[in-house]
C-alpha cells in the first residue's frame, strides 16, 4: 500500500508554487493567449495599456537608425495608486540596411521572463532571416530554438530583456506620477 501511494505521488503533475508556466507548451499557450488578448483590445484599452516609443537618430557609419518599442502592461493596485507592470514588449530597429525584431514575454504579476524571440536579417546569407527563441521556466532556460545563426546567447537575451523591463517599468512609473487622479 505504501508503495502504491509513493507511485501515485510520483505520477501527479508538478504544480509550481509560484504559478509560472513550467513547460514550453504552457509558455506557447500563454503567448497565444497574450497575442489574442492584444488583438481584441478596444481602442480605449490600447490607449490605457500600451506604451509606444520611437527614437530616430543618425548613427555614424550606418546612417539613420529608427527604433520602436511597444510595451503592453498590466495594472495592479487601485485607481489611486496603480502599479503598472510590462508583460509583452516588442522592439523593431535597423542597423544600416539590416532590420531586426524582438519580443519579450514576461509574467504580468512577477515580471519574470518567460519567452524571448529574436529575428534579424542575416549577415551571412543575403535575404535570409536568423531567428532565436528562448523559453524560460521557474528554474531557468527550458528550451532554445535557433534558425540560421544564433542572434544572442540565452544569458545575453536575459540581460536584454531585463534591461528593457527595468527601463519600461521606470518609464511607466514616471508617467504614473504625471497623471492627475
C-alpha angles and dihedrals in degrees: 000000000000090000090052091052091048091052091047091054090050091051095054115098116256109251112205114234093221096048094239121142112267101192137053088240091057092047091050090051091049089049091051091047090049092050091049092047091052092047091052095050115119120234089258092052090051089053091050101039105032132078118191122186126180124188123185123184141153111254118200112250096006105054127221116005118196120191126184122188120190118191127188113198140188124225121226130176124033135312092263095053111017122182112213116204125184115233105165126029132178126190126192123183144144135226107201104309094340117101125208135190130189136183129194123190117196132181103259095220102042103024089230114155113246107166140015125190118187122183130171146153110279117250089200103049122036113236094011128116126221116213132189126183126188125188120198129195132184091284097044135261113024101173145345129207120194127187114184115340121357109256098200136346119257091257091051090048090051091051092048092049095046093048089049091049093049093048093048093045089052091049092049091048089050093050090048089061091054094056118091115220 
